[in-house]
Amino acid sequence: MIKIILTGPESSGKSTLAQQLATHYGAPCLSEYSRHFLAQLERPYVEEDLVEIARGQLAQEKAMMAKKPSLLFCDTSLLVMRVWGLYKYGRSDDKIRAMLEQSQPSLFLLCRPDLPWEPDPLREHASLEDRAALFQLYHQEVQAFQFPYVIISGEGEGRLEMAIRAIESKWELKSK
């Protein structure tokens, strides 16, 4: 199975691109568990919640992988919980690291935050400085874990085409 994960700072087009790619290839797209978790939470989230979100994301991934699709797009990954912990709390729980080391992605598409900010009640870091710092942290972490990755940038069809080229340079896939 090929598991392609979209990652990057808030409002960098991950969800849109994940859906576009899933539609293009006729493949399933796994949504971001943290949105469901945070929508149900009746208090502000705390550092310990990041481990629970990571567990929920991993459980979703395992459930989808049990269906044995040949190709899977993930709108996020455990890497987000690691980066979020490092950025917001100055550390990341070792449990998240252990789960991340077992996640076995085929490819990360690291989305550059070069799109206009889209307000969302769950987003926290609108400033260009925060988004740039988060992008650097994501970049540093995919390199540190030695995950295969490609940086995706640009807007609209150009962004989608860049992602398709990155995928098809590694695998001979057919569009739907």
C-alpha positions, 0 to 999 in steps of 0.5 A: 500500500502507498500511504501519502501524507499531506503535512505543513502549517495551518492554512497551507492547503493540506485538506483541499489538496488531499481531497483533490488527489484522492479524487484524481486517483479514485483513492480514499482520503483519511481526515484529520482526527484532531478536528473531531477530537477538538470539536467534542472537547468542552475545554481548551486543549492541553499538552496531554491531549496531543497524545490522545489525538495522536492515538486517535489519528493512528487508530483511524489510519490502522482501520483504513489500512485494514481495508487494504487500499492500494493507495491512501491519502492522509490529510495529516499525520502524527507528525503534526502532533509532534510539531505542535508539541514542540512549537506550543509546549517546547517538547513532544511526548515520547509516546508520539515519537514512538507512534510516529516511528512506526507510521511507515509513510510512503511519502510526505507532501510538505505544503508550503504556507504560501496560500492566503490565510483562511480563518478557522476556529481551530487555527491558532497561528495566522502570522506569516512569522508563525507560519514560516517558523512552523514550516521550518519545524515541519521541514526539520522533522521530516528530515530528522525522521528521514521520511521521504518528502517533497515540498509542495508550493504554488496555488490552484492547478499548479499546486495540484500538478506539482503534487501529481508530478511528485507522486508519479515520479515515484510510482506509476499510478493512473488517474481515475 
